[in-house]
Amino acid sequence: MNREKIKIAVIGCGRFSPFFVPLFKAHPDVEKVYVCDLKPERAEEFSKRFDVEIIKSFEEAITSDKVNSVAIFTPRTTHAPLVIKALKAGKHVYSSVP
């Protein structure tokens, strides 16, 4: 069975996402990992630290053909609206807050 490889944008470079970026990178079904944060310096630090590319915004991630999944690591009160927008855009979603 040929499955589409995961191309995931990690949204939010705060306290929890540093534990997940290496896990996503190591997963055999993940082809590409991007990072995004409202604070560009955080995304830059993650880009260098984990050798991943930056995607400029959540909106770019959910409209880009190069991303098919997003992982939400933003403050918990923002999860529902972001998840709903990503799902409506046809993206697979990992939410760190149920």
N, C-alpha and C positions, 0 to 999 in steps of 0.2 A: 504494500500500500504506500503510495507516494503522498506524503503530507507536506503541506506548505510549511516552510521554515518560519520560525517566529522572528519578527523584526520589531523589537519592543522599545518604546520610549519610556524611560523612568521619569515621571513627573514629580519633581520635588527632591532636592538634594540636601535633606535635613538629617535628623538623627537616625532614622531607621534605614533609609535607602543605601547607606554604605555597606550594609550587610547583605543586601540583595543584588547589587550590581555584579559582584563577582560570581554569585550563584547563577544569575541569568547568563553571564558570559560563559560559564563552564557547562551549561546544559547543552546536550548534543542536538536538541531541536531548535536552539536559538542561533540564528545566523548573524544578527546584528543587534547591538544595544546602543541606544542614544540616551542622553540625559538632558534635562530641562529644569530650570529654576527661575523664579521671578528675579532673583539676584544673580546677574550674569557671572559675578566672581565665584559663586558657589558652583555653577555649572562648569566654569573653567577649571576649578580645582578638581572636580570629579573627572573631567575629561583627561587631565594630565595623570591623575592618580590611578585611574582604571583603564586608561587607553581606550576611551570611547569617544564618539562624536557628540557634538552638541546639536540639539534641535532648539530653535529659538523660542518657541512658545507652545503651550498646550494646543492652541488653535492650529498651529502649523502641524503638530503631530497628528491631530485627528483628521486633517485634510490631505496629508501627504501620502502618496503612493508608496513611499519607501518605508512606511511604518504600518504594520497590521495589528499591533497590540500596544496598549499602554498599561503601565503600572503606576497606580496613584499612591504617592507617598507625601501628600500634602496634609495640612491640618485637618483633623477629622470632620469639622463642620463643612469643609469644602468637597468632601468625597461624593456625596449624592449628586450634586449638580454636575460635577466633572464626569462621573461614571455615566450618567444619563446622556450627556452630550457625546461622549465617546461611543457609547452603544448606538445611539442614533446615527452616528457617522459610520457605523459598520465596523468598528474596531473591537477586537477582543480586549477584555479588561481584567486586570488584577487589581483588587482594591485591598490595601493593607488594613482597612477598617471595615468590619462587617456592617 
